[in-house]
Structures are given as C-alpha cells and as structure tokens.
Amino acid sequence: MPIEAPYPELDELLEVIGEAGSRLSDIDASEGAAGNISVYLGWTIDPRRKFPIMEKIQLPIVVPELSGKSLIITGSGRRLRDIIQDPAANLGFLQIEQGGTSGLLFKSTRCLFTRLTSELNSHLAIHKDQVTLTGTNFHAVIHAQPPNLTYLSHIPRYQDEQFFNKRILRWQPELIVHLPEGVGDIPFAIPGSEELERRTLESLRIHRVVVWGKHGVMARSDASVKRACDRIEYAETGAKYEYMNLVAHELGEGLSLEEIRSICAAFNIKQNIF
C-alpha cells in the first residue's frame, strides 16, 4: 500500500537510514564498506538544504518508470555504520530526469564519495520493477552481507531453495510469521552483472529477502527502511541457529512440521514451504 500524506520529511528519512545501517553493523552484516541502501520516494522533496551540490550523471540502466521521482542512496565505499553519524556525507539524493537515462545527483558539501554504490543498477531495477508492479510511492532496498546466511550459501545442499527455507525457518515461531514466502536463493553471479540483476528481480517478486549465493542478501520493503532491515535480521537469526546446530552435530530438532503448521493456522499465515 502507498504511504499516505503527510509524507516523511527528508531529515526523518536520513535518520532511519542511519539507524538501519547501524543495526546491520551491529549484527556483523556490513564489514568494512560492504552493503548499501536505497530508498525510492514517489513524492516531491527539495534536497538542496542538505545536499546543495548538484551534478548530472548517466544511469547504469534506463528507468523511464521512475522519471521525475527521487532516490536516497549510499555512496560507493561508505560504511553503513558511519551513516548515522553524518547521513548527508554518506548519502546522495538522486532525481531521475525525464526518459530515465540520466539523473541529477545532489550531494553535501561534506560528501565523502565520488560516485553512488556499485550496485546502483540492481537498486534501480528493483525499484523500477516494484513501482511498475504495485504503484507504490515508497520502496526501500538493502544489500548486506550477514555471515551465517552467506556461509550457508556456500554449502551445496543449502543451495536448494526449498531445503534452505525448511532448515532456517524451523528455529523460532516468529520466522514463518515474518517471512511467509521464505527466502529466495540466487546462485552465484558476478556482482553488478546483468545476470544478477535479472535473477534478483525475478526472486524479489515472490520473496522479500533473497540470498545472493556466496555474496550476501537483498531485502526490500514498501513500508519502511527498518522493515527491510528487520527481514534481514530475521533470516540471519534462522541461519545462525542452523549454523549453531551444524556445529553441535545437529542435536537440535527445531519446530516440527505440525508445530509450524499450527502457528500458521493460529496467525492465518499463508505459506507453501511446510
């Protein structure tokens, strides 16, 4: 559902992006400069008080569906944990020009990057796809590298999506409630490649979190930045339990099939994993 007026102010959006970046760092999902965040805004915001420096840039993909709209995006090489200390220095405000081939990038006088995230093509493609499919006026996308989810994607049997979900969603009742579609699985593809972009789009039409095999995750939300962050944390928690169980020679049994189905019945959760 689209966000209704009064819309969040720019300061509020910058603050919650910083809080999400800090939380991802807290759960070890953004080592160094790993990870990036973008937020699509379908309403008008004047960014010039926070971002007075403007330059025109060519976009890595053509997104006419986003013409006239804006995105707040992390800069390349910036640490997610640093955003909360000075959001304007670590984020850029991008206004998509008509035709969707170029944009106006607004930056702070304290800007600490020379270009936007190297995953800009995937972020733009995901926003374009969801805006086209749903008509939403708000959409948040996060890429992070949570260690347990990423590690499991290196084990061949966990590269089967159905097996992977049955294993990680069995450890807490909340997991199937918050991730009823499960977590999508995308085999390894070169970061920033067209193949990775295409597979991500297809999987995020079904799931709200996907694992990039041997790389990390992407999560999305049309409600809030923190909701996308929460989904990563829920999935990573399930993966952490699964890793702990592997280390303990699989002594734990997790929730049974009947227990999970009873949770779904009690909370009216529609799912096709269990």
Buried (B, 14 or more C-beta within 10 A) or exposed (E): EEBEEEBBEBEEBBBBBBBBBBBBBEBEBBBEBBBBBBBBBBBEBEBEEBBEEEEEBEBBBEBEBBBEBBBBBBBBBBBBBBBBEBBBBBBBBBBBBEEBBBBBBBBBEEBBBEEBBEBBBBBBBBBBBBBEEEEBBBBBBBBBBBBBBBBBBEEEEBBEBEEBBBBBBBBBBEBBBBBBBBBBBBEBBEEBEEEBBBBBBBBBEEBBBBBBBEBBBBBBBBBBBBBBBBBBBBBBBBBBBBBEBBEEEEEEEBBEEEEBBEBBEEEEBEBEBB
